Amino acid sequence: MVEKGGKEYVELGDPLPGYTGFGKRVLANNIFGRTYAECLKESKRDDHQLQHEKHKNYHTQLHSDVPFKF
């Protein structure tokens, strides 16, 4: 929650209070003894790392010189 002008606003990516739908999945990485907020932060960090690796892999494959055999 962020407070702007005396009102509380939910930031993009934070869970909405009272929302009963499906959010992004949270991977189970040793969640015992952790709060939901800690698990959510770690899942966002893991998702960011995954997206970074996908982007890096895509550009590595895009700029690689594949030898052609005829």
Order of alpha helices (4+ residues) and beta strands (2+ residues): beta-beta-alpha
